[in-house]
Amino acid sequence: MKKQFSKLLQLGYWGLYAILLTVLFLLLTFFQKPPMNFIYWWRIMLGFAVLPGVIAFYASHTFLFSVYLRTRNAFLLLLLFILAALIATFAGMTVLTLVIHTTYLTNDGIQGVLGLAIPIAFLALVNGLIGFVIKGFDSWFHDIELKEELNQKNYEMELELIKSQLDPHFLFNTLNNIDILIEMDSAKASGYLNKLSDIMRFMLYDSKTDRIPLTKELDYIEKYIALQRVRTSNDKAINYLVTGEPGSKMIAPMLFIPFIENAFKHSNLRAVGAVDIGFVIEERKVVFTCDNLFIANGPFQKRVGGLGKELVERRLALLYPGKHNLVIVVDESYYRIKLEVEE
């Protein structure tokens, strides 16, 4: 949709540009005797208006706009506009010299050169400015389209996550384990109930925004892991380590939990080191790893990617375009995830 819209926008502009040059030719035929030949007119316009306009337009459209987005430097943009106009002007004057056999570049002197170069440069600047504006409008339209797609994907992700983590099995097993704990250690059981309440509150309310503090995301994950520990008496089944300080870093909510949930769903928690989860927090990057020992010949091997793998990957592409790296490796008994996310 975006590419089609962009092409239609450009075709529409060049169609109007051609119509304008044709109208100018028709106006000139009323004042020039004998009237100028239409083919000869377009040969002149090729070097005077068309080629310089195309060069300046696409220099702005494909290069200058992206440079400005990266630098936000208006002075640099102005210099590049002037440079593009000068290159376009030289190209146009060269074509005029070759096509209609004039000697503007050699024998007409500085006045002849300037008399031709100034209007060509002006047309190039105008076309460059229009190319910049059209690219800006195209980018704005793309951002709206991307935001709508992201909202839809986030909605789909929420549905998938609610299905996968608040399903009856998860709630039943957690509540059943807490119920057993009530007679053995009521204070501990109460603590687990609070954790379950916090998890549900986070999923239903706190995860609605585009970004949340990394500290809140890690707190949610820690509580989720704590509830999973209730399922086993093996205190060596789960390893969880956070290296580095989250500080004021922000992250997309529930970015890592699909992988963590998938690891617990397909692991044998009776084994030592069944699930190993780690975070390394660097200055501008968060590295997440999740390894789990899966049951050989079990259902996990039939669905290696876990729940909604394609949806998770698409969400990553939308939230962190060009700023994430996801690696999934499956060996004989381990399913390994490594996800790097840059700010």
C-alpha positions as CSV (number, residue, x, y, z in Angstrom):
1,M,0.0,0.0,0.0
2,K,2.8,2.4,0.9
3,K,4.8,1.8,-2.3
4,Q,1.7,2.2,-4.4
5,F,0.7,5.4,-2.7
6,S,4.3,6.8,-3.1
7,K,4.4,5.9,-6.8
8,L,1.0,7.4,-7.5
9,L,2.0,10.6,-5.7
10,Q,5.2,10.9,-7.8
11,L,3.4,10.1,-11.0
12,G,0.7,12.6,-10.2
13,Y,3.3,15.3,-9.7
14,W,5.3,14.6,-12.9
15,G,2.0,14.5,-14.8
16,L,1.1,18.0,-13.6
17,Y,4.6,19.1,-14.3
18,A,4.3,17.9,-18.0
19,I,1.0,19.6,-18.3
20,L,2.4,22.9,-17.0
21,L,5.3,22.8,-19.6
22,T,2.8,22.0,-22.3
23,V,0.5,24.9,-21.3
24,L,3.6,27.2,-21.4
25,F,4.3,26.0,-24.9
26,L,0.7,26.7,-26.0
27,L,0.9,30.2,-24.5
28,L,4.2,30.9,-26.3
29,T,2.7,29.9,-29.7
30,F,0.4,33.0,-29.4
31,F,3.3,35.4,-29.2
32,Q,6.0,33.8,-31.2
33,K,6.0,34.1,-35.0
34,P,6.5,31.7,-36.6
35,P,5.4,29.4,-33.7
36,M,8.0,27.2,-32.1
37,N,8.0,23.5,-33.1
38,F,6.6,21.3,-30.3
39,I,9.4,18.7,-30.5
40,Y,12.1,21.5,-30.4
41,W,10.3,22.9,-27.3
42,W,10.6,19.6,-25.5
43,R,14.3,19.3,-26.5
44,I,14.9,22.6,-24.8
45,M,12.8,21.7,-21.8
46,L,14.7,18.4,-21.4
47,G,17.8,20.3,-20.4
48,F,16.2,23.5,-19.0
49,A,13.4,22.0,-16.8
50,V,13.0,18.2,-16.9
51,L,16.5,16.8,-16.2
52,P,17.4,19.4,-13.5
53,G,14.0,19.0,-11.9
54,V,14.3,15.2,-11.8
55,I,17.8,15.3,-10.3
56,A,16.9,17.8,-7.6
57,F,13.5,16.1,-6.9
58,Y,15.0,12.7,-6.3
59,A,18.1,14.0,-4.5
60,S,15.7,15.5,-2.0
61,H,13.3,12.6,-2.0
62,T,15.8,9.7,-1.6
63,F,18.7,11.4,0.2
64,L,18.2,14.8,1.7
65,F,15.1,13.9,3.6
66,S,16.7,11.0,5.3
67,V,19.8,13.1,6.1
68,Y,17.6,15.7,7.8
69,L,15.8,13.1,9.8
70,R,19.1,11.8,11.1
71,T,20.7,15.1,11.8
72,R,17.9,17.6,12.3
73,N,20.4,20.2,11.0
74,A,18.7,22.8,8.9
75,F,22.0,24.5,7.9
76,L,23.4,21.2,6.6
77,L,20.1,20.7,4.7
78,L,20.4,24.1,3.1
79,L,24.0,23.4,1.9
80,L,23.0,20.0,0.5
81,F,20.0,21.7,-1.3
82,I,22.3,24.2,-2.9
83,L,24.8,21.4,-3.9
84,A,22.0,19.3,-5.5
85,A,20.7,22.4,-7.4
86,L,24.2,23.2,-8.7
87,I,24.7,19.6,-9.9
88,A,21.3,19.6,-11.5
89,T,22.0,23.0,-13.2
90,F,25.3,21.7,-14.6
91,A,23.6,18.6,-15.9
92,G,20.9,20.6,-17.5
93,M,23.3,23.1,-19.2
94,T,25.4,20.2,-20.5
95,V,22.3,18.5,-22.0
96,L,21.3,21.8,-23.6
97,T,24.7,22.2,-25.2
98,L,24.6,18.6,-26.6
99,V,21.0,18.5,-27.7
100,I,20.5,21.9,-29.4
101,H,24.1,22.6,-30.2
102,T,24.4,25.9,-28.3
103,T,27.6,27.2,-26.9
104,Y,26.4,28.4,-23.5
105,L,29.2,26.6,-21.7
106,T,32.1,27.8,-23.9
107,N,31.7,31.0,-25.9
108,D,28.9,33.1,-24.4
109,G,30.9,34.4,-21.5
110,I,29.9,34.7,-17.9
111,Q,26.7,36.6,-18.6
112,G,25.4,33.9,-20.9
113,V,26.3,31.2,-18.4
114,L,24.6,33.0,-15.5
115,G,21.6,34.0,-17.6
116,L,21.0,30.3,-18.3
117,A,22.2,28.9,-14.9
118,I,20.1,31.1,-12.6
119,P,16.6,30.1,-13.9
120,I,17.7,26.4,-14.2
121,A,18.9,26.5,-10.6
122,F,15.7,28.1,-9.5
123,L,13.6,25.4,-11.1
124,A,15.9,22.8,-9.6
125,L,15.5,24.3,-6.1
126,V,11.7,24.4,-6.5
127,N,11.6,20.7,-7.6
128,G,13.9,19.8,-4.8
129,L,11.7,21.5,-2.3
130,I,8.6,19.7,-3.7
131,G,10.4,16.4,-3.6
132,F,11.3,17.0,0.1
133,V,7.6,17.9,0.9
134,I,6.2,14.9,-1.0
135,K,8.7,12.6,0.9
136,G,7.6,14.2,4.1
137,F,4.0,13.6,3.3
138,D,4.8,10.1,2.2
139,S,6.6,9.5,5.5
140,W,3.8,10.9,7.5
141,F,1.3,8.6,5.7
142,H,3.6,5.7,6.3
143,D,3.8,6.5,10.0
144,I,0.0,6.6,10.3
145,E,-0.2,3.2,8.5
146,L,2.6,1.8,10.7
147,K,0.9,3.0,13.8
148,E,-2.4,1.4,12.8
149,E,-0.7,-1.9,12.0
150,L,1.2,-1.7,15.3
151,N,-2.0,-1.1,17.2
152,Q,-3.6,-4.1,15.5
153,K,-0.6,-6.3,16.2
154,N,-0.5,-5.2,19.8
155,Y,-4.1,-6.0,20.1
156,E,-3.6,-9.5,18.6
157,M,-0.6,-10.0,20.9
158,E,-2.6,-9.1,24.0
159,L,-5.2,-11.7,23.0
160,E,-2.6,-14.3,22.4
161,L,-0.8,-13.5,25.7
162,I,-4.1,-13.6,27.7
163,K,-4.9,-16.9,26.1
164,S,-1.5,-18.4,26.8
165,Q,-0.9,-17.1,30.3
166,L,-4.2,-16.6,31.9
167,D,-5.6,-19.9,30.6
168,P,-7.4,-22.2,33.0
169,H,-4.4,-24.5,33.4
170,F,-2.1,-21.7,34.6
171,L,-4.6,-20.3,37.0
172,F,-5.8,-23.7,38.2
173,N,-2.2,-25.0,38.9
174,T,-1.1,-21.8,40.6
175,L,-4.2,-21.5,42.8
176,N,-4.0,-25.2,43.6
177,N,-0.4,-24.9,44.7
178,I,-1.2,-21.9,46.8
179,D,-4.1,-23.7,48.3
180,I,-1.8,-26.5,49.4
181,L,0.6,-23.9,50.8
182,I,-2.1,-22.3,52.9
183,E,-2.1,-25.1,55.5
184,M,1.7,-25.4,55.4
185,D,2.7,-21.7,55.4
186,S,-0.2,-19.2,55.2
187,A,2.2,-16.2,55.0
188,K,4.0,-17.6,52.0
189,A,0.7,-18.5,50.4
190,S,-0.5,-15.0,50.9
191,G,2.6,-13.6,49.3
192,Y,2.1,-15.8,46.2
193,L,-1.6,-14.6,46.0
194,N,-0.3,-11.1,46.0
195,K,2.1,-11.9,43.2
196,L,-0.6,-13.5,41.1
197,S,-2.8,-10.4,41.7
198,D,0.1,-8.1,40.6
199,I,0.6,-10.2,37.5
200,M,-3.0,-10.0,36.5
201,R,-3.1,-6.2,37.2
202,F,0.0,-5.7,35.1
203,M,-1.3,-7.6,32.1
204,L,-4.7,-6.0,32.2
205,Y,-3.7,-2.4,33.0
206,D,0.0,-1.5,33.1
207,S,0.9,-3.1,29.8
208,K,-1.5,-0.9,27.7
209,T,1.1,1.9,27.0
210,D,3.7,1.8,24.2
211,R,6.6,1.9,26.6
212,I,7.0,1.1,30.3
213,P,10.0,1.3,32.6
214,L,12.3,-1.7,32.3
215,T,12.2,-2.0,36.1
216,K,8.5,-2.7,35.9
217,E,8.9,-5.3,33.2
218,L,11.6,-7.1,35.2
219,D,9.4,-7.0,38.3
220,Y,6.6,-8.6,36.4
221,I,8.9,-11.3,35.1
222,E,10.4,-12.0,38.5
223,K,6.9,-12.5,40.0
224,Y,5.9,-14.7,37.1
225,I,9.0,-16.9,37.7
226,A,8.3,-17.0,41.4
227,L,4.8,-18.4,40.7
228,Q,6.4,-21.0,38.4
229,R,8.8,-22.1,41.2
230,V,5.7,-23.2,43.2
231,R,5.2,-25.9,40.7
232,T,8.3,-27.8,41.7
233,S,10.2,-28.7,44.8
234,N,13.5,-28.7,42.8
235,D,15.2,-25.5,43.8
236,K,17.8,-26.0,41.0
237,A,15.3,-26.2,38.2
238,I,15.1,-22.5,37.5
239,N,18.0,-20.0,37.2
240,Y,17.3,-16.3,36.8
241,L,19.9,-13.6,36.7
242,V,19.9,-9.8,35.9
243,T,23.2,-8.2,35.2
244,G,23.4,-4.4,35.1
245,E,21.2,-1.6,36.2
246,P,17.9,-0.8,34.4
247,G,18.0,2.8,35.6
248,S,15.5,4.9,33.6
249,K,15.4,2.6,30.5
250,M,12.0,2.1,28.8
251,I,10.9,-1.0,27.0
252,A,7.9,-2.2,25.1
253,P,5.6,-4.1,27.6
254,M,5.5,-7.9,27.6
255,L,8.4,-8.2,25.1
256,F,10.1,-11.1,26.7
257,I,7.3,-13.0,28.4
258,P,6.1,-15.1,25.3
259,F,9.5,-16.7,25.3
260,I,9.6,-17.2,29.1
261,E,6.1,-18.6,29.1
262,N,7.0,-21.0,26.2
263,A,10.0,-22.2,28.1
264,F,8.0,-23.1,31.2
265,K,5.3,-24.7,29.1
266,H,7.6,-27.2,27.5
267,S,10.2,-27.9,30.2
268,N,10.6,-30.7,32.7
269,L,11.0,-28.8,36.0
270,R,12.2,-32.0,37.7
271,A,15.5,-31.6,35.9
272,V,18.4,-29.5,37.1
273,G,18.8,-26.3,35.0
274,A,15.5,-26.9,33.2
275,V,15.0,-23.2,32.6
276,D,17.8,-20.6,32.5
277,I,16.7,-16.9,32.1
278,G,19.1,-14.0,32.0
279,F,19.2,-10.2,31.3
280,V,22.4,-8.2,30.6
281,I,21.6,-4.5,30.7
282,E,24.1,-2.3,28.8
283,E,24.2,1.4,28.3
284,R,22.1,1.3,25.1
285,K,21.1,-2.3,24.8
286,V,19.3,-5.0,26.7
287,V,20.3,-8.6,26.0
288,F,17.8,-11.3,26.9
289,T,18.6,-15.1,27.0
290,C,16.2,-17.9,27.7
291,D,17.3,-21.6,27.5
292,N,15.1,-24.5,28.4
293,L,15.6,-28.2,28.6
294,F,12.6,-29.7,26.7
295,I,11.1,-33.1,26.8
296,A,12.5,-35.3,24.0
297,N,9.8,-36.5,21.5
298,G,7.3,-34.4,23.3
299,P,4.8,-31.8,21.9
300,F,7.5,-29.1,22.1
301,Q,9.3,-30.5,19.0
302,K,6.1,-30.3,17.0
303,R,5.8,-26.6,17.7
304,V,9.4,-25.4,18.2
305,G,8.6,-21.7,17.9
306,G,6.1,-21.7,20.7
307,L,2.8,-19.8,20.8
308,G,2.5,-17.1,18.2
309,K,6.2,-17.1,17.1
310,E,5.4,-15.2,13.8
311,L,3.3,-12.7,15.7
312,V,6.0,-12.1,18.2
313,E,8.6,-11.6,15.5
314,R,6.3,-9.2,13.6
315,R,5.7,-7.2,16.7
316,L,9.5,-6.9,17.3
317,A,9.9,-5.7,13.7
318,L,7.3,-3.0,14.2
319,L,8.4,-1.9,17.7
320,Y,12.2,-2.0,17.0
321,P,12.8,-1.8,13.3
322,G,16.6,-2.3,12.7
323,K,17.2,-2.2,16.4
324,H,16.7,-5.8,17.5
325,N,18.3,-9.1,16.8
326,L,16.5,-12.4,17.6
327,V,18.3,-15.7,17.4
328,I,16.6,-19.0,18.0
329,V,18.6,-22.2,18.2
330,V,17.3,-25.7,18.9
331,D,19.8,-28.5,19.6
332,E,19.2,-32.1,20.9
333,S,17.7,-31.1,24.2
334,Y,17.7,-27.3,24.6
335,Y,15.7,-24.5,23.0
336,R,17.7,-21.3,23.2
337,I,16.6,-17.8,22.7
338,K,18.8,-14.7,22.4
339,L,17.1,-11.3,21.9
340,E,19.0,-8.0,21.7
341,V,17.1,-4.8,21.8
342,E,18.6,-1.4,21.3
343,E,17.2,2.0,22.5
